Amino acid sequence: MRPSLDRIGPNFIDIWRWDLDQTEREIDRLFPILSGEERARASRFVYPQHRQRFIAGRAGLRLVLGHYLHLPPHRIGLACNVFGKPRIAGASELLQFNLSHSADVAMLAISDHYPVGIDVEAIKPLKEDIAGHFFSKRECDALAAFDGDDYMHAFYRCWTRKEAFVKAHGAGLSLPLASFDVTVDAASRPKLESLDGDRDAPLNWSLFDLATPPGFAGTLAALTLGNAVHLRYWNDDVLALKASVAHPAHNDPRPRQSGGNRASPA
């Protein structure tokens, strides 16, 4: 039995993860799944690795969406709102999704109830004071308590929490990163602490630490309106999902469920 829209519901948000580094043969198989515009974008990449990862990322997105919508992946129309947030053309009210990728990892959030935003980042040394340029004073003060590797991990917790919230909010670059505060520590559950002009935002928005591979940080943000929501991880091989609903020979998905705002290891 495949997951369908009525199986997500208000209590879960589904999380999918896959590897972007694939063989040439696999990339050739996935390429026809892309739209004409996506194929054109793929052809403009200078480096083969970037092209291959783009194809694997977009094909994986389409395969998962087709899995829920019972549509061939290549027939799914994708559009963006005025701020550039992707949505399903003509069906945005049916399924909310957001994709993030960094290095060789892609992660996708799916909900049929809540706007979602997801961000995953490979943890690597920082070459400049990004926090000082983009974070709020409250966040910078909190980060000042950390040193060395602890600072780097705290920075990526903060960065992914902020990026996930911006993506879920849907206002793009029109929402300044310093206009809201998130927690940066690892001991307590992640939280939106404030948003300029919206005193109820901390009650309406939820942040979740994601179960990521070693060396990565990740966050999911969702407008849950105070509802208790759990993350449900799907362990299928995303790129092996059937490309046509006419032949649903895919095995039963086996999820792992997290509790509350803390993600369980995938």
C-alpha positions as CSV (number, residue, x, y, z in Angstrom):
1,M,0.0,0.0,0.0
2,R,1.5,3.3,-1.0
3,P,1.1,6.5,1.1
4,S,-1.7,8.7,-0.2
5,L,-3.0,12.2,0.7
6,D,-5.5,10.9,3.2
7,R,-2.8,8.9,5.0
8,I,-0.7,11.8,6.1
9,G,-3.2,13.8,8.1
10,P,-2.7,16.5,10.7
11,N,-0.6,14.4,13.0
12,F,2.3,13.7,10.7
13,I,4.8,15.3,8.3
14,D,6.6,12.9,6.0
15,I,10.4,13.1,5.5
16,W,12.2,11.5,2.6
17,R,16.0,11.4,2.1
18,W,18.1,10.1,-0.8
19,D,21.7,10.2,-2.2
20,L,22.4,12.6,-5.1
21,D,25.5,10.8,-6.2
22,Q,24.4,8.3,-8.7
23,T,25.9,6.3,-11.6
24,E,25.9,7.7,-15.1
25,R,23.5,4.9,-16.1
26,E,21.1,5.9,-13.3
27,I,21.3,9.6,-14.3
28,D,20.4,8.6,-17.9
29,R,17.4,6.7,-16.6
30,L,16.2,9.6,-14.5
31,F,16.7,12.4,-17.0
32,P,13.5,11.8,-19.0
33,I,11.5,12.3,-15.8
34,L,12.4,16.0,-15.7
35,S,10.4,18.7,-17.4
36,G,11.7,20.5,-20.5
37,E,12.7,23.5,-18.4
38,E,14.5,21.3,-15.9
39,R,16.4,19.5,-18.7
40,A,17.5,22.8,-20.1
41,R,18.7,23.9,-16.6
42,A,20.6,20.6,-16.3
43,S,22.4,21.2,-19.6
44,R,23.7,24.6,-18.4
45,F,25.8,23.2,-15.5
46,V,29.5,23.4,-16.2
47,Y,30.6,20.6,-13.9
48,P,29.2,17.1,-14.5
49,Q,28.8,16.4,-10.8
50,H,26.6,19.5,-10.3
51,R,24.5,18.4,-13.3
52,Q,24.1,14.9,-12.1
53,R,23.1,16.0,-8.6
54,F,20.6,18.4,-10.0
55,I,19.0,15.6,-12.1
56,A,18.9,13.2,-9.1
57,G,17.4,15.9,-6.9
58,R,14.6,16.9,-9.3
59,A,13.8,13.4,-10.4
60,G,13.6,12.3,-6.7
61,L,11.2,15.2,-6.0
62,R,9.0,14.2,-8.9
63,L,9.0,10.5,-8.1
64,V,7.9,11.2,-4.5
65,L,5.2,13.7,-5.5
66,G,4.0,11.2,-8.1
67,H,3.9,8.6,-5.4
68,Y,1.4,10.7,-3.4
69,L,-0.6,12.2,-6.3
70,H,-0.9,8.9,-8.3
71,L,0.5,10.7,-11.3
72,P,3.4,9.9,-13.6
73,P,6.2,12.1,-12.4
74,H,6.9,13.9,-15.7
75,R,3.3,15.1,-15.8
76,I,3.4,17.0,-12.5
77,G,3.4,20.7,-13.1
78,L,5.6,22.7,-10.7
79,A,5.3,26.4,-10.2
80,C,6.5,29.1,-7.7
81,N,4.7,31.7,-5.7
82,V,5.6,35.4,-6.1
83,F,8.5,34.9,-3.7
84,G,9.9,31.9,-5.5
85,K,8.6,29.1,-3.2
86,P,7.9,25.9,-5.3
87,R,4.4,24.5,-5.3
88,I,2.3,22.0,-7.4
89,A,0.6,23.9,-10.2
90,G,-3.1,23.9,-9.8
91,A,-3.0,21.6,-6.8
92,S,-1.1,23.6,-4.1
93,E,-3.9,23.2,-1.6
94,L,-3.7,19.4,-1.8
95,L,0.0,18.9,-1.0
96,Q,2.6,21.1,0.6
97,F,6.3,20.2,0.0
98,N,9.8,21.5,0.3
99,L,13.1,20.2,-0.9
100,S,16.6,20.9,0.3
101,H,20.0,19.5,-0.8
102,S,23.6,19.9,0.3
103,A,26.6,18.1,-1.1
104,D,25.3,14.5,-1.9
105,V,22.2,14.6,0.4
106,A,18.6,15.5,-0.6
107,M,15.8,15.8,1.9
108,L,12.1,16.4,1.2
109,A,9.2,17.3,3.5
110,I,5.6,16.5,2.5
111,S,2.4,17.5,4.3
112,D,-1.3,17.8,3.3
113,H,-2.1,20.1,6.2
114,Y,0.8,22.5,6.9
115,P,3.1,24.8,5.0
116,V,6.6,23.3,5.4
117,G,10.2,24.4,4.9
118,I,13.2,22.2,5.2
119,D,16.9,22.9,5.2
120,V,19.9,20.5,5.3
121,E,23.5,21.7,5.3
122,A,26.9,19.9,5.2
123,I,28.8,21.1,8.2
124,K,32.1,22.6,7.1
125,P,34.5,25.3,8.5
126,L,33.3,28.8,8.3
127,K,35.4,31.3,6.3
128,E,33.6,34.5,7.4
129,D,31.4,35.9,10.1
130,I,28.1,34.9,8.5
131,A,26.2,35.2,11.9
132,G,27.4,38.7,12.4
133,H,26.1,39.7,9.0
134,F,22.7,37.9,9.0
135,F,21.6,36.7,12.4
136,S,19.7,38.7,15.0
137,K,21.5,40.2,18.0
138,R,19.8,37.7,20.3
139,E,21.1,34.8,18.2
140,C,24.6,36.3,18.0
141,D,24.7,36.7,21.8
142,A,23.6,33.1,22.2
143,L,26.3,31.9,19.8
144,A,29.0,33.8,21.6
145,A,28.8,31.2,24.4
146,F,30.3,28.6,22.1
147,D,33.9,28.0,21.0
148,G,35.6,25.9,18.3
149,D,33.6,22.9,17.0
150,D,30.8,23.7,19.5
151,Y,30.4,27.1,17.8
152,M,30.4,25.6,14.3
153,H,27.7,23.1,15.2
154,A,25.6,25.8,17.0
155,F,26.0,28.0,14.0
156,Y,24.6,25.3,11.7
157,R,21.7,24.6,14.1
158,C,20.8,28.2,13.9
159,W,21.4,28.6,10.2
160,T,19.2,25.6,9.2
161,R,16.5,26.6,11.7
162,K,16.4,30.1,10.1
163,E,16.5,28.9,6.5
164,A,13.8,26.3,7.1
165,F,11.6,28.9,8.7
166,V,12.1,31.4,5.8
167,K,11.3,28.6,3.3
168,A,8.1,27.6,5.2
169,H,7.0,31.2,5.7
170,G,7.1,31.6,1.9
171,A,8.1,35.2,1.8
172,G,11.6,34.6,0.5
173,L,14.2,37.3,0.7
174,S,11.5,39.8,1.7
175,L,11.7,38.3,5.2
176,P,15.0,39.6,6.7
177,L,16.9,37.0,8.6
178,A,17.4,39.4,11.5
179,S,13.6,39.9,11.9
180,F,13.1,36.7,13.8
181,D,14.9,34.7,16.5
182,V,15.4,30.9,16.9
183,T,17.0,28.9,19.6
184,V,20.6,27.7,19.0
185,D,21.3,25.2,21.7
186,A,21.1,21.4,21.3
187,A,19.8,20.5,24.8
188,S,16.2,21.7,24.3
189,R,13.8,21.3,21.4
190,P,14.3,23.9,18.6
191,K,11.9,26.8,18.8
192,L,10.9,30.1,17.0
193,E,11.3,32.6,19.8
194,S,10.0,35.8,18.1
195,L,8.9,37.2,14.7
196,D,8.7,41.0,14.2
197,G,5.1,42.0,13.8
198,D,3.6,38.7,14.8
199,R,3.5,38.0,18.6
200,D,1.6,34.7,18.1
201,A,4.2,33.3,15.8
202,P,6.0,31.2,18.5
203,L,2.7,29.5,19.3
204,N,1.8,28.8,15.6
205,W,5.1,27.6,14.2
206,S,7.0,24.4,15.1
207,L,10.7,23.6,14.4
208,F,12.0,20.1,14.3
209,D,15.6,18.8,14.3
210,L,16.0,16.4,11.5
211,A,17.7,13.0,11.6
212,T,20.6,13.6,9.1
213,P,23.7,11.7,8.1
214,P,26.9,12.4,10.1
215,G,28.4,15.7,9.1
216,F,25.1,17.3,8.3
217,A,22.6,19.5,10.2
218,G,19.0,19.8,9.3
219,T,15.7,21.5,10.4
220,L,12.1,21.3,9.4
221,A,9.7,24.3,10.0
222,A,5.9,24.0,9.8
223,L,2.9,26.2,10.5
224,T,1.3,23.6,12.8
225,L,-0.9,26.2,14.6
226,G,-0.2,24.4,18.0
227,N,-1.1,20.9,16.8
228,A,1.0,18.0,18.0
229,V,2.9,16.8,15.0
230,H,5.4,14.0,14.5
231,L,7.9,13.4,11.8
232,R,7.5,10.2,9.8
233,Y,10.7,9.0,8.0
234,W,10.2,6.9,4.9
235,N,13.1,4.5,4.2
236,D,12.3,3.6,0.6
237,D,14.9,4.0,-2.1
238,V,13.4,7.2,-3.5
239,L,15.0,6.8,-7.0
240,A,13.6,3.3,-7.3
241,L,10.0,4.4,-6.8
242,K,7.9,3.4,-9.8
243,A,7.7,6.2,-12.4
244,S,4.2,5.2,-13.6
245,V,1.1,4.7,-11.4
246,A,0.0,2.2,-14.0
247,H,2.5,-0.2,-12.6
248,P,2.4,0.2,-8.8
249,A,4.7,-2.7,-8.0
250,H,6.6,-0.8,-5.3
251,N,6.9,-2.5,-2.0
252,D,5.1,-1.2,1.1
253,P,6.9,1.8,2.5
254,R,8.3,1.3,6.0
255,P,8.3,4.5,8.0
256,R,10.1,5.4,11.2
257,Q,8.2,7.8,13.4
258,S,9.7,10.5,15.7
259,G,8.2,11.8,18.9
260,G,7.2,15.4,19.2
261,N,9.8,17.9,18.0
262,R,12.7,15.5,18.3
263,A,13.6,13.4,15.3
264,S,14.4,9.7,15.7
265,P,17.5,8.4,13.9
266,A,16.7,7.2,10.4
